[in-house]
Amino acid sequence: MPIPPFELERYFARYEFSARYLLSSSDCEAMAMQDLLDMADDSTRSLWEDLKLGYTESAGHPLLRQAISGTYPGLHSDDTLVVTPEEGIFLAMHALLKPGDHVVATFPGYQSLYEIPRTIGCRMDFWKPAEGHEWQFELDRLEALLQPDTRLVVVNFPHNPTGALLPPDTFRSLVDLLRHRGIYLFSDEMYRHLEIEPGAILPAACEAYEKAVTLSGLSKAYGLPGLRIGWLASRDREFLARTARLKDYTTICNSAPSEVLGIIALANRQTIINRQQVRIRANLDVLETFMAAHGTIFRWRRPAGGSIGFPGFLRPEGAEAFCERLVEQAGIMLLPSTPFQYGDKHVRIGFGRDNLPEVLQRLSDYLAGLSGYISGPGGTGFGFPLEGGCSNHEKQ
Ligand SMILES: Cc1ncc(COP(=O)(O)O)c(C=O)c1O
């Protein structure tokens, strides 16, 4: 079956490198390469300086795999496979699934997490969140979707796009439920370590369950998406071996400079992740002030983790038409819910970037210029004047 376009990626392809202000990115502020190199110690610096640009080991640089497994208590470096994150989804699904298998996936979601099983020919069901004060994935809803032959459950916490996270006891119950029924768990943990409440981090699925596959990488919490380094971690070595054989048909091996930079990043993971956590928590406060002032336009739901939120969009026009106009007229890229195939009444807002306060100020000014706009209790102003001011309808 042909694979339909990845709608979110196509939307980003239109605007990510042409819009002046990005307000929908899911990655955190990217690190400068020099900042990362400055963190190298003598041995990792010599890995960098003496690096030859040959092919690399298909499963990943041994030091990188060792550093990855070191982040998962109980796992060995042989329990890891280095991949590009998106490639990891493609490979793992092909290694786990065959036509006719029954799969349940969180929805809305990052499209490849359910589109690839669907194009393999799997029977799909979707675990949807309750849309209350916060987004909540309830376990009884998942349980009701399971069938006697369900092969795989695909989850993604912290969740793109809602920022939902499972409470730890629900995560434990999820693992118990799947273990009891012998169902595989694919857990996309790209946003792990970006929990808003410091204690809310869940165990990695690969630590908690022997039939689980964790996908993670350096793109989000480390602010290093340009390295294109991610990994699959699982205690099911037969699964990893099948996945490694499929990688021969995609990238064969990863980029040598990226692997060395990845080794440096993992050796300094706490420092790097702490910086991103400080940034997203401070930015979330700014975003919540903005949302309080614009309650007539957005219905805010506080994310529990990650660098994105998914508020309802309350104006009569659809979110997509609004976002198109916003990028045309104010140069601000905001993502509507349509590429998530989740109606036209939500938008995804990213809060991982340094310039969030500036971009929100520009959005605030733009909204104030819309006809019929009545601001919320905070007034039309947003609270922190922008140097030099900005026009309501700045043409790009
Ligand atoms: C949930 C999720 N999984 C996987 C990926 C893929 O990561 P990358 O773009 O670094 O390949 C993304 C990227 O946005 C994502 O949001």
The ligand as an SDF file (V2000), in Angstrom:
LIG
                    3D

 16 16  0  0  0  0  0  0  0  0999 V2000
    6.6450   11.9560   18.7260 C   0  0  0  0  0  0  0  0  0  0  0  0
    7.7780   12.0670   17.7600 C   0  0  0  0  0  0  0  0  0  0  0  0
    8.4420   10.9450   17.4220 N   0  0  0  0  0  0  0  0  0  0  0  0
    9.4490   10.9730   16.5520 C   0  0  0  0  0  0  0  0  0  0  0  0
    9.8690   12.1540   15.9790 C   0  0  0  0  0  0  0  0  0  0  0  0
   10.9720   12.1140   14.9670 C   0  0  0  0  0  0  0  0  0  0  0  0
   12.1160   12.7790   15.4160 O   0  0  0  0  0  0  0  0  0  0  0  0
   13.1670   13.3240   14.3420 P   0  0  0  0  0  0  0  0  0  0  0  0
   12.4380   14.4320   13.6330 O   0  0  0  0  0  0  0  0  0  0  0  0
   14.3040   13.8230   15.1230 O   0  0  0  0  0  0  0  0  0  0  0  0
   13.5070   12.2120   13.4170 O   0  0  0  0  0  0  0  0  0  0  0  0
    9.1950   13.3420   16.2930 C   0  0  0  0  0  0  0  0  0  0  0  0
    9.5880   14.6160   15.6720 C   0  0  0  0  0  0  0  0  0  0  0  0
    8.9330   15.6210   15.7640 O   0  0  0  0  0  0  0  0  0  0  0  0
    8.1240   13.2930   17.2130 C   0  0  0  0  0  0  0  0  0  0  0  0
    7.4360   14.3890   17.5560 O   0  0  0  0  0  0  0  0  0  0  0  0
  1  2  1  0
  2  3  1  0
  2 15  2  0
  3  4  2  0
  4  5  1  0
  5  6  1  0
  5 12  2  0
  6  7  1  0
  7  8  1  0
  8  9  2  0
  8 10  1  0
  8 11  1  0
 12 13  1  0
 12 15  1  0
 13 14  2  0
 15 16  1  0
M  END
$$$$
